[in-house]
Amino acid sequence: SPDLVHWTFAGAAYTKPDGHYGTGSFWAPEVKYYNGKFYLTYSAYNPANRKLLSSLAVSDRPEGPYKDLYAPWFDFGYSAIDCHLFVDRDKAHTPYLFFSRNTSIPGFASGENYVVQLTPDLSGFVGRPQMISQASQEWEMVDWAHCRGNEGPFVFYRKGRYYMTYSANSYESPFYGIGCATADSPLGPWTKYDRNPLLQNPGELVGVGHSALFRDKAGNLKIVFHAHKSKGAIHPREMYITDVRFRPVEGGCRMEIDPGYSPALIAE
């Protein structure tokens, strides 16, 4: 797209090869540029152990085609989805993996966000993953008996602080929304914003979640997220892009996300 409004289909970024472990649920692809290559993270269902496992693919171009580097990438004994590769701004450009531990049984689902440091070649881990967020705030408890979820982490750095956007509640719920937490280090501890959610039921949209941030060609900060097709239908979900900006307020600064409806605020 030349303007983030008009889009041209560029073909399949990734096609499942023969013999792949995944039989379905190819979820949450995300691309990160690192050390001269483009890396695609995704998850897929493995019927052998009935888990969702994450994989890493690589390409010389952002649009692909991507070829598996590690498939599956890791297996900690539980389902892991929504991988996000974050590269720190330290001298070593240390890579970190953020992901969501997923538990789903008939009638109940839960999720927690985890982080672990990666080796420089992305082949392994430094230490063990540690949990950094789980459902804990009132807005995340709208269907507590059936869903207790934090998922879809995305991290960015600004002026000495690390910001993590994440999603809470079931993606099927109209109350699926986006929250934010901050930390002084990628490994945390992470503190949720006390005025969460950052974005939930904005205007005519429902089921907003799994956000990611990027800068456009002019350097403006943008956020992309998905929402339900309508208030009466979840699928096919639609994607939205809107502005993110920081503005001064008494005692500091707030980040404002404007979805074209009513803006939500988060303290810096």
Protein Blocks (a to p, Z undefined) as FASTA:
>chain_A
ZZlmaccdebjfbdcdehiabfghiehiacddeehiacdddddddfklopacddddddfb
fnlpaddfbdcfbdehiacehiacdddfbfnopacdddddddddehiacdddddddddfk
lpacedjdddfbdcfbfklmmmmmloccdehiacddeehiacddddedjfkbmkbccddd
ddfbfnlpadddfkbcfbgcehjbghiahiaddddfkopacddddddfblkbfbdcdddd
ddddddddehiacddddehiaccdddZZ
